[in-house]
Amino acid sequence: MKILTVYTPTFNRAHLLKRAYDALCRQTSTNFEWLIIDDGSTDGTDTLVEKWINEEKIFIRYFYKENGGLHTAYNKAIEYLNTELAVCIDSDDFMPDNGVEVIIDHWKKFGSDEYAGILGYDFPIGKDLPLGGELPNVKELRIVDLKNKYNHYGDVKMIHRTDLLKKVFPMPTFKGEKNFNPIYLFMKIDKNYPLLLLRENLCFVEYQADGMTANIFNQYWNSPNSFAELRRLFMTHPLVPMKYIFRQNIHYVADSIIAKKWNFVATSPRKVLTILSIPLGIILYFYIRKKKTI
């Protein structure tokens, strides 16, 4: 059995998937499988992937589902995982040629039940520095350490143990909402386990106009219940400073107003801070309403 699953949620990205496929075909280690979750594509993704499966250059599993948003594709991917480790490579990104090898080598050398997995760098295409800059030369860290301890702002690549992912999934779904950030799953694991730091490039990234990182204010407006759920989780992390929790409360208030959930104080895990955050949350609500384009 393979050690690593590279899973890729995709929606109408047939024109970009070949770059990810070619990179996986170039890997210096074959100790992986590629799991593609098609979130309702209508652009011929199925035909393209069938061609690659028949080429038998790498082992590919493909599953089609009705469109439900990125988080529902994550849920489906985790359902099908059967390897020790798993990493998401988005449909518009691709791995360096030695990506699989360095992940597996690092895990074999340092991995154990004490760790959730590995955290490495994302590199912008054509750049020689990771997003957010270099991290200190430490053995392990938590996701919340990135901003709160190391002042690191930028995407990173996380590889997680499959057994832990299966314990925290599925992400909840809210009717009509498709912008629930899958970091929710990783943060649930982060409360109990650190990640091993691997200070190497594990993924080349290129942001698309229709991606999760684009149009954030529209996402706030379209998926307020999802963001409120994420803020509640952030508030309960045992290793974050109070200023971080207060900031999450401000967003939580704004999300709740957008969702018209007026019982937000009662459902908050930090009721006093939520009450204190109401004035700033109202201001943030009006700011989001002004900035959205939908």
C-alpha positions in Angstrom: 0.0 0.0 0.0 1.1 3.5 -0.8 2.1 5.9 2.1 0.8 9.2 0.7 -2.4 10.2 -1.0 -2.3 13.4 -3.0 -6.0 14.5 -3.2 -7.3 17.2 -5.5 -10.8 18.7 -5.3 -11.6 20.2 -8.7 -14.5 22.1 -10.3 -14.2 23.0 -14.0 -10.4 23.1 -14.0 -9.7 20.7 -16.8 -7.5 23.4 -18.4 -5.3 23.5 -15.3 -5.2 19.9 -14.1 -2.6 18.7 -16.7 0.0 20.8 -14.9 -0.7 18.9 -11.7 -0.7 15.6 -13.5 2.6 16.2 -15.3 4.2 17.2 -12.0 3.0 14.0 -10.4 4.3 11.9 -13.3 7.7 13.5 -12.7 7.9 12.6 -9.0 11.1 11.0 -7.8 9.1 8.7 -5.6 6.1 6.6 -6.7 5.0 5.9 -3.2 1.7 7.8 -3.6 -1.7 7.8 -5.3 -3.7 10.6 -6.8 -7.3 11.0 -5.6 -9.4 13.4 -7.7 -12.7 14.6 -6.3 -14.7 16.2 -9.1 -17.2 18.6 -7.6 -19.7 18.6 -10.4 -17.5 19.7 -13.3 -19.1 20.1 -16.8 -15.9 20.9 -18.8 -14.8 17.4 -19.7 -12.7 16.7 -16.6 -14.0 13.1 -16.5 -12.9 12.4 -20.0 -9.5 13.9 -19.4 -8.9 11.9 -16.2 -10.1 8.7 -17.8 -7.4 9.2 -20.4 -4.7 9.6 -17.7 -6.0 6.5 -15.8 -5.6 4.5 -19.0 -2.0 5.8 -19.5 -1.1 4.0 -16.2 1.8 6.4 -15.5 0.6 6.9 -11.9 -2.1 5.4 -9.8 -5.3 7.5 -10.0 -8.7 7.2 -8.3 -11.5 9.5 -9.6 -14.8 10.2 -8.0 -17.6 12.5 -9.3 -20.1 14.2 -7.0 -22.7 16.9 -7.3 -21.4 20.5 -6.8 -21.4 21.4 -3.2 -18.3 23.6 -2.6 -14.7 22.9 -1.7 -15.5 21.7 1.8 -17.8 19.0 0.6 -15.1 17.8 -1.8 -12.7 17.6 1.2 -15.3 15.5 3.1 -15.6 13.1 0.2 -11.8 12.9 -0.2 -11.3 12.0 3.4 -14.0 9.4 3.1 -12.0 7.6 0.4 -8.5 8.0 2.0 -6.7 4.7 2.7 -3.0 5.7 3.1 -1.1 6.8 6.2 -0.7 10.4 5.1 -2.7 12.8 2.9 -2.0 16.2 1.3 -4.3 18.4 -0.7 -2.9 19.8 -3.9 -5.4 22.2 -5.4 -6.3 21.9 -9.1 -4.4 25.1 -10.0 -1.2 24.1 -8.1 1.5 21.4 -8.5 4.2 19.7 -6.6 8.0 20.1 -7.1 9.5 17.0 -8.7 10.8 15.7 -5.3 7.8 16.7 -3.3 6.5 13.2 -2.5 10.0 12.0 -1.7 10.9 14.7 0.8 7.5 14.3 2.6 7.9 10.6 3.0 11.6 10.8 4.0 10.8 13.4 6.6 8.0 11.4 8.1 10.0 8.2 8.2 12.8 10.0 10.0 10.7 12.1 12.5 7.1 11.0 12.4 5.2 9.4 15.2 1.9 9.3 17.0 2.9 12.6 18.8 2.5 14.6 15.5 -0.4 15.4 13.3 1.8 15.4 10.2 4.1 17.8 8.4 3.9 21.5 7.6 6.0 22.8 4.6 6.2 25.7 2.3 4.1 26.9 -0.6 6.1 28.8 -3.3 4.6 31.2 -5.8 5.4 30.1 -9.3 8.6 31.8 -10.5 9.6 32.9 -7.0 12.5 31.7 -4.8 11.0 32.5 -1.4 8.0 30.8 0.3 4.7 32.6 0.7 4.9 34.6 4.0 8.7 34.2 4.2 10.9 31.6 5.9 9.9 30.1 9.3 12.4 29.6 12.2 14.4 26.4 12.2 12.2 24.6 14.8 11.2 20.9 14.8 7.5 21.4 15.4 4.8 24.0 15.5 1.0 24.5 15.6 -1.0 26.1 12.8 -1.9 28.9 15.2 1.8 29.6 15.8 2.2 30.8 12.2 0.5 34.2 12.8 0.4 34.5 16.6 4.0 33.4 17.3 6.0 33.7 14.1 4.1 36.6 12.4 3.9 34.4 9.2 1.3 35.5 6.8 1.0 33.3 3.7 -0.3 29.9 2.7 1.6 26.8 3.7 1.3 23.1 2.8 0.0 20.7 5.4 0.2 16.9 5.3 -1.9 15.1 7.8 -2.3 11.7 9.2 -5.3 10.0 7.7 -6.5 8.5 11.0 -6.7 12.0 12.5 -8.6 13.4 9.5 -11.1 10.7 9.7 -11.7 11.5 13.4 -12.6 15.2 12.7 -14.5 15.0 9.4 -17.0 15.7 8.0 -17.2 19.4 8.0 -20.7 20.6 8.6 -22.7 22.0 5.7 -25.1 24.9 5.6 -27.8 25.1 2.9 -26.7 27.3 0.0 -23.2 28.0 1.4 -20.2 26.8 -0.6 -17.4 28.8 1.0 -16.5 27.0 4.2 -12.7 27.0 4.5 -11.3 23.4 5.0 -8.8 24.9 7.5 -11.7 24.0 9.9 -10.6 20.4 9.9 -7.0 21.1 10.4 -7.6 23.5 13.2 -9.6 20.8 15.0 -6.5 18.6 14.9 -4.2 21.5 15.8 -5.9 21.7 19.2 -4.3 18.4 20.2 -1.3 17.8 17.9 1.6 19.8 16.5 3.0 19.4 13.0 6.6 18.7 12.1 8.1 21.6 10.3 9.8 20.8 6.9 11.4 24.0 5.6 11.2 23.0 2.0 9.0 23.8 -0.9 6.2 21.2 -1.2 3.9 23.0 -3.7 3.9 25.7 -6.4 0.8 27.8 -6.2 -1.0 30.1 -8.6 -4.1 31.9 -7.4 -7.1 32.0 -9.7 -9.8 34.7 -10.0 -12.4 32.2 -8.9 -10.4 30.6 -6.1 -11.0 30.5 -2.3 -8.5 33.3 -1.7 -10.2 35.7 -4.1 -13.3 37.8 -3.4 -13.2 37.2 0.3 -15.9 39.8 1.1 -18.3 38.0 -1.2 -17.5 34.8 0.6 -18.2 36.4 4.0 -21.6 37.5 2.6 -22.4 34.2 0.8 -21.4 31.8 3.6 -21.9 33.6 7.0 -23.0 30.5 8.9 -19.9 28.7 7.7 -17.6 31.5 8.8 -19.4 31.8 12.1 -18.8 28.1 12.8 -15.1 28.6 11.9 -14.9 31.5 14.3 -16.4 29.5 17.1 -13.7 26.9 16.6 -10.9 29.5 16.6 -12.3 30.9 19.9 -11.8 27.5 21.7 -8.2 26.8 20.7 -6.2 26.4 23.9 -3.0 28.0 22.6 -4.0 31.3 21.2 -3.6 34.8 22.8 -6.6 36.8 24.0 -6.2 39.4 21.2 -6.6 36.6 18.7 -9.8 35.4 20.4 -11.2 38.9 20.5 -10.6 39.4 16.8 -12.4 36.2 16.1 -15.3 37.4 18.2 -15.6 40.6 16.1 -15.8 38.5 13.0 -18.3 36.1 14.6 -20.6 39.0 15.5 -20.4 40.3 11.9 -21.0 36.8 10.5 -24.0 36.3 12.8 -25.6 39.6 11.7 -25.2 38.7 8.0 -26.8 35.3 8.7 -29.5 36.9 10.8 -28.7 34.6 13.7 -29.7 36.8 16.6 -28.9 34.2 19.3 -25.2 34.5 18.6 -24.3 35.4 22.2 -26.1 32.3 23.5 -24.2 30.1 21.0 -20.8 31.7 21.6 -18.1 29.8 23.5 -16.8 33.2 24.7 -20.0 35.0 25.7 -18.5 37.9 27.6 -16.0 38.7 24.8 -18.8 38.3 22.2 -20.8 40.9 24.1 -17.8 43.3 24.2 -17.2 42.7 20.5 -20.7 43.8 19.4 -19.9 47.4 18.5 -16.9 46.5 16.4 -18.7 43.6 14.9 -21.5 45.9 13.7 -18.9 48.2 12.1 -17.3 45.2 10.4 -20.7 44.1 9.2 -21.3 47.4 7.4 -17.7 47.3 6.0 -18.3 43.9 4.5 -21.6 45.0 3.1 -19.9 48.0 1.4 -17.0 45.9 0.0 -18.9 43.0 -1.4 -19.6 43.0 -5.1 -22.6 40.7 -5.2 
